[in-house]
């Protein structure tokens, strides 16, 4: 009789233990999270999922600037329209929240659309037009709406080239004719010719071309004319 009573008591204890284990299991999932303590929204079910970056991109607003450096020399003497110029970003470019969008070392591609020397002394400057065509960040290229807003350059004289020599010859011929008319003799012709040659040289110097030159390593400032979104990957 005592043995039966003990067995019955053990059976009851076993049932109680099983009931408790089922209750504990209902309060936890397979990952061991306590769903009863998970934060809820509006009294709903458990919601302990980690927050995610929904966009995966960062954006620079219109007007943001990029400080870069040219990687090659540009000169109107040998550089032609259509050529590409790569520039290297000097410093991290950040969005308004202070997060890096374009890291230092990225490249911005420029295309030369027009390049001409200054044709004469009276022409204040030559012509150089650059179009910003793209930016490469972490090996991925993005189209970009931007313009070059600052780029230093110099004008370098070519000296008296073949074209200017022709102008000197023309000046000499005119001077010789004028000498004959004025002097009426050989001596006058020689003097006239000498004066004409000197005048032609002056004309050549005044009209000698001066090339637009941008040295490699020159700072260039690029300003966005539209927003730029860059992937974080």
C-alpha positions as CSV (number, residue, x, y, z in Angstrom):
1,X,0.0,0.0,0.0
2,X,2.8,2.4,0.9
3,X,4.6,1.6,-2.4
4,X,1.5,2.4,-4.4
5,X,1.1,5.8,-2.6
6,X,4.7,6.7,-3.3
7,X,4.4,5.9,-7.0
8,X,1.2,8.0,-7.3
9,X,3.0,10.9,-5.6
10,X,5.9,10.7,-8.1
11,X,3.5,10.6,-11.0
12,X,1.8,13.8,-9.8
13,X,5.2,15.6,-9.4
14,X,6.1,14.5,-12.9
15,X,3.0,16.0,-14.4
16,X,3.6,19.3,-12.5
17,X,7.1,19.5,-13.9
18,X,5.9,18.8,-17.4
19,X,3.3,21.5,-17.1
20,X,6.0,24.1,-16.0
21,X,8.3,23.2,-18.8
22,X,5.5,23.8,-21.4
23,X,4.8,27.1,-19.8
24,X,8.4,28.2,-20.0
25,X,8.7,27.1,-23.6
26,X,5.6,29.2,-24.5
27,X,7.5,32.3,-23.2
28,X,10.6,31.7,-25.3
29,X,11.3,31.1,-29.0
30,X,13.9,28.7,-30.5
31,X,16.6,31.4,-30.3
32,X,16.2,31.7,-26.5
33,X,14.7,35.2,-26.6
34,X,12.2,36.0,-23.9
35,X,9.2,37.2,-26.0
36,X,7.2,38.0,-22.9
37,X,9.6,40.9,-22.2
38,X,10.0,42.0,-25.8
39,X,8.9,45.6,-26.5
40,X,5.5,45.9,-28.1
41,X,3.7,48.5,-30.2
42,X,0.1,49.3,-29.4
43,X,-0.3,46.2,-27.3
44,X,0.6,43.8,-30.2
45,X,2.9,40.8,-30.3
46,X,6.7,40.7,-29.7
47,X,8.9,42.9,-31.8
48,X,12.6,42.5,-30.9
49,X,14.0,42.6,-34.5
50,X,17.1,44.8,-34.9
51,X,16.9,48.1,-36.7
52,X,18.0,48.2,-40.4
53,X,19.4,50.8,-42.7
54,X,16.5,51.0,-45.2
55,X,18.2,53.0,-48.0
56,X,21.9,51.8,-47.9
57,X,22.9,55.1,-49.5
58,X,24.1,58.6,-48.4
59,X,23.3,61.7,-50.3
60,X,25.1,65.0,-50.9
61,X,22.8,68.0,-51.4
62,X,23.0,70.5,-54.3
63,X,25.7,73.0,-53.6
64,X,28.1,70.6,-51.8
65,X,31.7,71.1,-52.9
66,X,34.5,68.7,-53.7
67,X,38.1,69.6,-53.3
68,X,40.3,67.7,-55.8
69,X,43.7,67.8,-57.6
70,X,44.4,67.4,-61.3
71,X,46.4,64.3,-62.2
72,X,47.9,65.5,-65.4
73,X,49.0,68.7,-67.2
74,X,46.6,70.4,-69.5
75,X,47.9,72.7,-72.3
76,X,46.3,74.1,-75.3
77,X,49.5,73.4,-77.3
78,X,48.9,69.6,-77.2
79,X,45.7,68.8,-75.3
80,X,42.6,68.4,-77.4
81,X,38.9,68.6,-76.8
82,X,37.3,65.3,-75.9
83,X,40.2,64.2,-73.7
84,X,39.6,63.0,-70.1
85,X,41.2,64.5,-67.1
86,X,41.1,62.5,-63.8
87,X,41.2,64.4,-60.5
88,X,41.7,63.0,-57.1
89,X,39.5,64.0,-54.1
90,X,41.7,65.6,-51.5
91,X,39.5,65.2,-48.4
92,X,36.4,63.3,-47.3
93,X,33.2,64.9,-48.5
94,X,30.5,64.7,-45.9
95,X,26.7,65.1,-45.9
96,X,24.9,67.5,-43.6
97,X,24.9,64.9,-40.8
98,X,28.7,64.7,-40.9
99,X,28.8,61.3,-42.5
100,X,31.3,60.5,-45.2
101,X,29.8,60.2,-48.7
102,X,32.8,60.5,-50.9
103,X,36.0,59.4,-49.2
104,X,39.4,60.9,-49.8
105,X,41.2,59.2,-52.7
106,X,38.1,58.9,-54.9
107,X,38.3,60.2,-58.4
108,X,36.2,62.7,-60.4
109,X,36.3,62.5,-64.2
110,X,36.4,65.7,-66.2
111,X,36.1,66.0,-70.0
112,X,37.7,68.8,-72.0
113,X,35.0,70.3,-74.3
114,X,36.9,73.3,-75.5
115,X,40.5,74.5,-75.3
116,X,42.1,77.3,-77.2
117,X,45.2,79.5,-76.7
118,X,45.2,83.3,-76.4
119,X,45.8,84.3,-80.0
120,X,47.4,87.7,-79.4
121,X,48.5,90.2,-76.7
122,X,45.2,92.0,-76.8
123,X,43.3,88.8,-76.0
124,X,43.2,88.7,-72.2
125,X,43.0,84.9,-71.9
126,X,42.6,81.6,-73.7
127,X,39.7,79.2,-73.5
128,X,39.3,76.1,-71.4
129,X,35.9,74.4,-70.8
130,X,35.6,71.3,-68.6
131,X,32.6,69.1,-68.1
132,X,32.2,67.0,-64.9
133,X,31.2,63.6,-66.2
134,X,31.4,61.2,-63.3
135,X,32.8,60.2,-59.8
136,X,34.2,56.9,-58.8
137,X,33.7,55.8,-55.2
138,X,35.0,52.4,-53.9
139,X,35.4,51.2,-57.5
140,X,31.9,52.1,-58.5
141,X,31.2,55.0,-61.0
142,X,28.3,57.4,-60.5
143,X,26.9,60.0,-62.9
144,X,27.1,63.5,-61.4
145,X,25.6,66.9,-62.0
146,X,28.3,69.4,-61.1
147,X,30.6,72.1,-62.5
148,X,34.1,73.3,-62.1
149,X,33.9,76.5,-60.1
150,X,37.6,77.2,-59.5
151,X,40.8,76.1,-61.4
152,X,44.0,78.1,-61.6
153,X,45.9,78.3,-64.8
154,X,48.7,80.2,-66.5
155,X,49.4,81.6,-70.0
156,X,52.7,80.4,-71.5
157,X,54.0,82.2,-74.6
158,X,55.0,80.0,-77.5
159,X,57.6,82.5,-78.9
160,X,57.8,83.2,-82.6
161,X,56.5,80.1,-84.3
162,X,56.3,79.3,-88.0
163,X,53.1,81.3,-88.3
164,X,54.6,84.3,-86.7
165,X,57.7,84.0,-89.0
166,X,55.4,84.4,-92.0
167,X,54.1,87.6,-90.5
168,X,57.7,88.9,-90.1
169,X,58.4,88.1,-93.8
170,X,55.3,90.1,-94.8
171,X,56.4,93.0,-92.7
172,X,59.9,92.9,-94.3
173,X,58.4,92.9,-97.8
174,X,56.1,95.8,-97.1
175,X,59.1,97.7,-95.6
176,X,61.2,97.1,-98.6
177,X,58.5,98.5,-101.0
178,X,58.0,101.5,-98.7
179,X,61.8,102.1,-98.8
180,X,61.9,102.2,-102.5
181,X,59.1,104.6,-102.7
182,X,60.4,106.9,-100.0
183,X,64.2,106.8,-100.8
184,X,64.0,106.4,-104.5
185,X,67.4,104.5,-104.5
186,X,69.0,101.3,-103.4
187,X,70.1,102.7,-100.0
188,X,66.5,103.8,-99.3
189,X,65.3,100.3,-100.2
190,X,67.8,98.7,-97.8
191,X,66.8,101.1,-95.0
192,X,63.2,100.6,-95.8
193,X,63.7,96.8,-95.7
194,X,65.4,97.0,-92.4
195,X,62.7,99.0,-90.8
196,X,60.1,96.7,-92.3
197,X,61.8,93.7,-90.8
198,X,61.9,95.3,-87.3
199,X,58.2,96.2,-87.6
200,X,57.3,92.7,-88.7
201,X,59.1,91.3,-85.6
202,X,57.1,93.6,-83.4
203,X,53.9,92.4,-85.0
204,X,55.0,88.8,-84.5
205,X,55.7,89.3,-80.8
206,X,52.3,91.1,-80.3
207,X,50.4,88.3,-82.1
208,X,52.3,85.3,-80.8
209,X,50.0,82.7,-79.2
210,X,50.0,82.1,-75.5
211,X,48.9,78.6,-74.3
212,X,46.5,77.9,-71.5
213,X,48.4,75.7,-69.1
214,X,47.0,73.8,-66.0
215,X,49.9,72.0,-64.3
216,X,49.5,68.5,-62.8
217,X,48.6,68.8,-59.1
218,X,46.6,72.0,-59.5
219,X,43.7,72.3,-57.0
220,X,40.2,72.2,-58.6
221,X,37.0,73.0,-56.8
222,X,33.9,71.1,-58.0
223,X,30.4,72.2,-57.0
224,X,27.3,70.0,-57.2
225,X,24.4,71.4,-59.3
226,X,22.2,68.5,-58.3
227,X,22.0,65.9,-55.4
228,X,24.4,62.9,-55.5
229,X,23.4,59.5,-53.9
230,X,26.3,57.1,-53.2
231,X,25.9,53.5,-52.1
232,X,27.4,52.4,-48.8
233,X,28.5,49.0,-50.3
